[in-house]
Amino acid sequence: MANANKLTIFIVIFMLAGILTGAMIHSYASATTIEVWSGNITLFTDIFLRLIKMVIAPLVFSTLTVGIMKLGETSTIGRVGGKAMVWFISSSVLSILVGLFIVTLQQPGSGLNLAIPKDTVDTGLAVSGMSLKGFLSHTIPTSIVGAMADNEILQIVVFSMFFGIGGASLGQKFNAPLVAALDVVSHIMLKVTGYVMYVAPLAIFAAISSVIATEGLGILLNYASFIGGYYVAIVLTCCVLVAIGYMVLKKDVFRLLSMLKDPVLVAFTTSSSEAAYPKTLEQLTKFGCSRNIVSFVLPIGYSFNLVGSMVYCSFASMFIAQAYNIHLSFSEIAVLMLTLMLASKGIAGVPRSALVVLAATIPSFNIPVAGILLLMGIDHFLDMGRSAINVLGNGVATAMLSQNEGQLAQEEPEMAQQNM
């Protein structure tokens, strides 16, 4: 049995074990025991995510810089980057429309008839810096060392792009040794990632069991309508992405889905698309995507191609409006969705980023920010879907761009030799 298949089986087994263990502890253990269990078992999840974050910064810097340098001329870099941004914006709009369609059709918030609170409610989310000026300032790192230390992916991407473009302008004669050295670094980081993934099943068990032990299985039943509608929107968005991918990749899109199942499953069970980044990069290269395209497009996608967050923001904002019986006009909804789309770009590394975007945006449309409290209890389960579809969306986008650039092979020769 291949190692990838073993990992998938272990992840599913440990996820189910986490649900069962959490449910038993919630039902039969004392409040003190539940608190102790939930507070300590997540140590394994914290360790796993820390190990992943340890790899992310050097991996993004090395792969993106090498990818840009190997692309060569700045015209090529601009062409590929332009195509990527057009797709990222298009996929965001598609995701928003899907979320709006399902939430309008289902009306999960109707009937709650909540009274609009007179006083401001503290949601505990840091939204003070959510502004266009703050976002643009934040994208530029004052120190690449600081950006790497804090795992600020967007800042690392910006520095790497400048560094890579500068290196590409020197020509192959001067940058070849650096490209070779950084290429070795990226392969080492991927190897380290392989070792880290051995911890994934245990981390997934810890994350799931902690939430279920604290909240119980009832948390899923109490919000069944909202969660059900939300995941219908997620699945429908996945189908749209795959359908578009089929138009470009033909039957190869199904091979791509098979190869992305592990990173998607890791993102789903850990609620972290960042945790799946190294594995996604590796699988896309094995699929046959040009390593240069993958190294260039994927890091940018992690900051700008957040299709899952778009589905969530459109679905959640309208749910809250429905819960408070707030009726928005077509123009107000259009402006709200545009604002949410712009506000979401580049905050992939912010904890509970989608909630932060909502908290910063909806008050401007007279929607009570207190409505976010309705969702915070189940945000972990919602984030699972957001993270998984983000990984899928970035994978499909990268493969399509590789095909469009004529740089998609059946399987990279180097990888094929390793698999023999």
N, C-alpha and C positions, 0 to 999 in steps of 0.2 A: 504493500500500500504506500502511495506517495506521501511524503512528509506533509504536503499541503492538505491532502485529504484527512490525514491524521489530526492535524491542527483543527480543521473544521469540526470533526467529530468530537474532539475533546472540548471545544468551545461550546457546542450545543449541549453536551452532557453536563458540563459544569454550570451552564446557564440554568438548565432545568433543576439541577441540584440546588442552586442558589434560591430559586423560587420555592422549592419544597422546604428547604431548611428555614428560610425566612418566614414562611407561613406557619411552620410548626412552632418556631420560637415566639412568634407574635401571639399564637393561640394558647400556648401552655406555659410560657415563661413569665416571671414577674416583671414589673416595670423596670426594676433595677437591672435585672439580667438583660433585658432588651436593650437598655441604654448602654450597658457595658459591651454587649456583643456588637451593636451597631457602631459604637465609637471606636472599637479596636480592630474589628475584622477588615475595615476599610484601609488598614495599613497596607495590605497587599495591593489594593487598587492604587493607593498613593505611590507605592514603590514602582509599580509598573509604569504609571504615567510619568513619574520622574525619570525613569530610565529612557522612555521614549523622548521626553523633552531634552534629555542629555544628547540625543543623537540628532534632533531636528536641526539645530542651528548650523553645525558643520556640514550636515548633509545638504541643506538648502543652499548654503553659500557655495559649496564645491560643485554641486550638480548644475546650479543655475549659471555660475560663472563659466564653467566648461561648456555648457550648452550654448551660451551667447558667443563665446570665443570661436567655437567650431562652426557656428552659423556663418561667420565670416563678415561680409560687408554689412554696414549699418542699414542698407536698403532691405536686405533680407530680414534683419532683426525687426525693422519697422513693419514689414509686410506680415510676418508671422504674428507679431504682437498686435497689430491692427485687427487681423482676422480673429485672434483670441478674444479681444475686447468686444468685437461685434457679437460674437457668439455668447459671451458672458452676459451682455446686456439683454440679448434676445431670450436667452434661457431664463433670466430673472423675470422678464415680462411674462413669459409663458407660465412660469411657476406661480406668479401672482394671480394670473387669470384663472388657473386651475383652482387655487385656494378660494378665490372669490366665488367661482361657480358652485363649488360644493357647499360652502358655508351659506350662500344665499339659497341654495336648493334645500338644504337640510334644516336651516334655522335652529341650531343647537342652543342658542341663548334665549330664544323666545319662550315666554312662560315663566322665566325666573322673576321678572318684574321687580328688580332691585331698585331701592331708593337711592337717588344720587346723593352721596355723602356731602355734608356741608363743610366738613373740615378736611384738610389735607392729610392723607394717610402716608406714613413712611413705609415704603416697600423694601427698604434696605438695599436698593440698587443704586450704584454710583452713576448718575446721569449728568452731572454738572458739566462734564467736558464734552457732551454730545452736541457739537455745533460744526458747521462747515469749516470755520476758521480753526477750531480745535482739531478736526480731522486732518485737514491739510498740513497743519503744523506737526501733527503727530507722525505723519508718514515719513518725515525727514529725520533720520537719526542724528543726534548730536555726537554720538560715539558708536561705532560699530561694535565695540567691545560691550558697551552697555546694552545695545540691542540684542546681541547674542546672549548675554547674561539673563535678560528678561524674556527671551524667546519671542521677541516682537517680529513676527514673520514678515509683516509688510515692510518694516524698516530694513530688515535683512534683504528682502527682495529689491528694494530701492538701491541700497548700497551695492548689491551684487550686480545689478543691471549697469550702474555707472562703472563699476570695476571691470565687468565683462566687456562693455562697449569700448572702454579705454584700452583693454588688452587686445581686443580685436583690431583696433585701429593701428596697432604696432605691426601687425602682420605676423604670419606663421613663423618667420625666421626668429623673431624675438620672443613670442609667447609660447612656443612649443614646449619648452621645459616646464613652464608653469602649468600649462594644460595637462601635461603628463602627470605632474605631481598631484594636482587637484583631482584628477581622474582616479588616481590610486586612493586618495582620501575618501572619495565617494564610494568606492568599492569596499573599503574597510568599514565605513559606516553602515553599509548594507549588510555586511557580514555580522557586525555587532547587533544590528537589528534582528537578524535571525536568532541570535542567542537570547535577546530580550523577549522575543515572541514565545519562548518556552514558559514565561511567567503569565502570559495572557489568560489562559483558562482559569487560573487561581484568582487573578485580579477580577475577572468577570463574575466568578462565584461570589467574591466578597462584595462587589458593588450591588449586585442584584439582591443578595440575601439581606444586606443592610437596609435597603429601602423597604423591602417587603416586611422585614421584622419590625421596623418602626411604624409603617403605615398600614400593613396588612393587605391582603388581597382585595379588601373592600375598596381600596383607593381606585382600583381599576373599574370596579362595578359602579361606584358612585358617579364617575365621570364617563360612563360607557358611551353615551351619545356623542360627547365632544371628542373623546379619543377615537371612537369608531369613524366619525366623519373626517377627522384629521388624517387618519391613516388611509382612508379611501382617497383623500386628496394626494397623499404621498405616493400611493401605488399608481394612481392615475398619472401623476407627474412622471414617475419612472417609466410608465408605458409610453408617454409622449417622447421622452428622451431616447428610449430604445427604438421607437419608430423612426425618429429622425436619424438616429445612428444607423438604422437599417438602410435608409435611403443612400447613405454614403458608403457604409462598410459592407452592405449586403449580408450574406449569411455569416460573415466573420463576426458580426456583432454578437452572435450567440456564443461564439468561442471567447469573445471578450468578457461577456457576462460570467461565464464559467471561471475565467481566470481572476475576475475581480471579487468572487464570492467571499474569499477569506478577508481581504481588507474591509469589505462592506460589513461583514459579520463582526469584525473587531470594532469597527466604528459604532455599529448598532449596540453591541453589548457593553461597551465602555462609555458610550455617549460622548465619544471624542473622535472627530474626523482627523485630528492631529495624530492620534495614536496609530492611524492606518496609513499615514503618509509614506513612510519608508516602504512598506509592503506594496502599496499602490504603485509607487515608482518602479519597483522591481518587476511587478507583474506586467505593467505596460511595456516595459522593455522586452520581456519574454514574449509578449504578444506580437512583437515585431515593430513597434513604434520606434522611430529614430530616437536614440538616447538624447540627442541634442534638442529635439522638439520636446520630449518629455521633461528634460531638465529645465527648459525655458518656460513651458506652458503651465506645468503642474503647480509650481510655487505661486505663480500669479493667480491661478484658479483658486487656491486656498484663501486668497484675500478678496477676490472679486466674484467668484462663481459659487455663491452660497444659495443654491436653489432650494435647499431644505429650509433655510431661514426665511426665504421669500414665501414659501407655502405657509409656514407657521405664522409669519407676521400678518399676512392678509387674512388668514383664517381666524387668528386670535383677536385681532383688532375689531373685526366685524362681530365676533362672538360677544365681546365685551359691550359693544354698542347695542347689540340685541338684548343683552341681559339688563341693560339700563333703559331700554325702550327709546334709544336715541336713533333717529332716522336721518341718514345722511343722503344728500342729493348725489346725483351721478357725478357732478363736477367735484364735489367734496371727496367722494370716494376715490376719484382719479388722482386728485392732488395728494390725498393721504397715501395711496399706494406708491406714487412717485417719491414722496418724501421718505417712506419706509425703505424703498429700494436704494436711494442715495445714502441714507443714514447707515445702512447695513454694510456698506463696502469697507473692507479693511479692518473689521473688528473681530476677525475670527479667533484671535487669542484672548478676547475679553471674556471672563467668566459669565455664563448666562447671557451671552451677547444678544440673543434675540429678545430676551426680556428687557435688556437695557435699551435696545432700540425702541421697543414699544413704550417703555416708561418715559423716554425722552420725546416721543413723537405724538402720542395720542392726546395729551393735554391740550395741544394747539388746536385740536378739532373738538374740544369740549367733551371729550370722552374721559370719564374719571380714571385716573391712574390706579385708584384703589381696586379696579377690576382685575388688575394683574395678580392680586392676591388670590383670586379664584383659580389661577393657573399654577401658582408657584408650588403647590403641593404635588402636582403631577408633572412638573416640568422635566424631571428626570426621564420619564417615559416618553415625553414628547421629544426631548433632545435626542433620544435614541434614533428616532426616525429622521430627524433633521441631519444628524451626523452621517447616517448611512447613505442618504440620497445625495448629500454633498460629495461623498467619495465617488458614487456612481456617476454623478454629473461631471465631475472633473475627469474621470477616466474616459467617458464617452467623448468629451470635448477634445481631449488630447489625442485620442485615436483618430477622430475625424480630421483634425488639423494635420496629423501625420499623413493621412491618406490624401488630403487636399494638396499637400506639398510634394506628393509623390515619394514620400519617405516611409512607407509602411511595407515591411517585408513580412513573410509568413512567420518567421521566427529568427531573431538575431543569431547569427552564426556562433558567436561566443557563448550565448546562453544555451544553444542547442548542444554544443560540445559538453557543457557542464551537466546537461541533463542526461547524457549518454551513460 
